[in-house]
Amino acid sequence: MLKQLRIKFVCITMAIITVMLCVILGLLIHFTAHNMEQESIQMLRSVAESPQKMRPMNDRPYDTNLPYFTVQVMGDRILVNGGLSQQTDEEFLNGVLSASLPSEERTGVLKEYNLRYYKALTPNGTCIAYGDISNEQTTLHSLLRTSLLVGAAGLLVFLAISIWLARWAVRPVENAWKQQRQFIADA
């Protein structure tokens, strides 16, 4: 009976701790991903809405923190500029343009190209800024891996603590049980 009481105590404690740890680590990952996405979109927005201020990759403005390139669509003309423009061939450009131009959304992610885009209407036409999100994805995967390791280690530590606490909490009941048995045996 006392062993079952200890097991219930440990199970209840571990269930509460597991839920709390999952919620905390899940929120950490969610808010980190959201912040990284918002920073990326903000950077792409600033680049797309002022294409005349664009600089080569090695001379990026202080608020530009990811590799990018822009495509200025002016009727039949297409102008490519930015840090990744040297790596873009015609087939690649046609692929990203055909994936992003028809979309009604101003922002989006092209998973097959590992790019996030932001579309802005400028006096010269439509300017689309594309940013490489592979570093963002690598950071999130690393954060997820670290969170799982920290969560597993934390659960093991809390398991040991809850076993110790279960023994400590049940000790008075165990002593009372022994005293009752002794009293009945003496009577």
Secondary structure, DSSP 4 states (H G I P E B T S, - for coil): -HHHHHHHHHHHHHHHHHHHHHHHHHHHHHHHHHHHHHHHHHHHHHHHH-GGG---GGG--TT--S-EEEEEEETTEEEEESTTGGG--HHHHHHHHHHHTT-S-SEEEEGGGTEEEEEEEETTEEEEEEEE-HHHHHHHHHHHHHHHHHHHHHHHHHHHHHHHHHHHHHHHHHHHHHHHHHHHHH-
